[in-house]
């Protein structure tokens, strides 16, 4: 079974068949001269079986390649891909290939290294260089396109990309990336890898941007508007002309930078910013995103509240436009649906007072809007004053990192266990980031293959931003397809301009790129992707719940789909959803008429007796 056709969780990777370095090595060393194309005669049976073993870990299209199916290569190969084991463990071998040839970054478990592409005349040089290394490993796979594969031992698998590239000089198209590696939300750590993976895959394709090479330079935006602006301008004033900006992730950064980037004539495509404000084309004319605005979950939230019998809801949110706009939208919809807003608390720095007010107002269902850093403070304070499950259910946005509440934070004094207790039962409403049907994408990679390779690429670690890493990959394909379509139009219309002619002042070419980007539609990791007139994505929304400390999917619906949500997978203490407040009962107690009449008669007789005794006492007052 091919690992590419199976649904593997990264932790299962050790159980799949792997191509050992010795297999690759034998392939290299068995060919005395790499200028001689491989043919059936030069392949020993052991090598054939090695190749066939390798084919077991290759995706189906590779298995059916002429080379593997017939063991004959009909025409002399034009280029080869060479990997060395030293590269896989990180030794630099740059400079091996003469300049002017296309090289492409290749991934390893340990660090990036290079797959060199070279015409056959250069191969003997490379071959001897590789042979001089004791543990060298190389592959010569002719007639094959670039594919990801797993090599190494089962205990220590390495994700590699084997590449056969056209060996003609290519022109760099420079893309500027803005990633929050640190800051209030640091998801750029994971997204950067996803973008780099997509760039490698795109550069290895000869049908996307032929003759061009996408080249990413990136900066840490620190999830801060100021740092983002600084990073963008530094890059735009220095170095080569950038043709597009990828990012930011944090809306604070995207809003600040995209109010300026269009003045450089640049299209900016975000892989994560979800502020509703960013749909405003008057403010952000050339901004697009693969993320939906967070207001897209409002209707689903309200349907869910009604289904669960919750009509008293409180909100608490951080003072950023991203959260205030979502809160305003929610309150507006609440009033239309006659739902009660117990209180709506906003905070900038410390949320202590606001959390206490939630308790004073007996808030039970609380919608929170915050970045993880401030969110941890809210949760810790809530725990301290007893706002925890099952008394309280938090309703949060889905893009928060899976374990955001347990990330190391010296500014709070709650333990991870206490934080987990406070968040148990919480509901996340968010967006679908990976196609649940595992449909192969335009790159040939399926969502499960992406998850596996991305996880390995990050040294088998879970990183902040993992949850939406697929959007980094998809956004890069959006950019490549948009540029590819622009290139085609320029050629078909006989324009004397090319993509590399782009300048920060060429409005016509800038607008052409923008319009082609908006028209992009393709099968992405998150499913079919297309954009509305505002450059926003139309996607799927999800409900998840924290059950026993784990985030579990409850249901998925299209953003614009009406109707009842299937919440049967939600779990509650006692089997029923908690109440949204203290229950107030009005009881009317009635007496039976007979008892009432009897009591009234007794009362009247008592009254008459009292009056009679009064008169008796007055009348006899002088009697001694
Ligand atoms: N999607 C993660 C970051 C959210 C935002 O700042 O828009």
Boltz pocket constraint, residues with backbone or C-beta under 6 A from the ligand:
constraints:
  - pocket:
      binder: B
      contacts: [[A, 185], [A, 187], [A, 249], [A, 250], [A, 251], [A, 252], [A, 272], [A, 273], [A, 274], [A, 275], [A, 291], [A, 322], [A, 399]]
      max_distance: 6.0
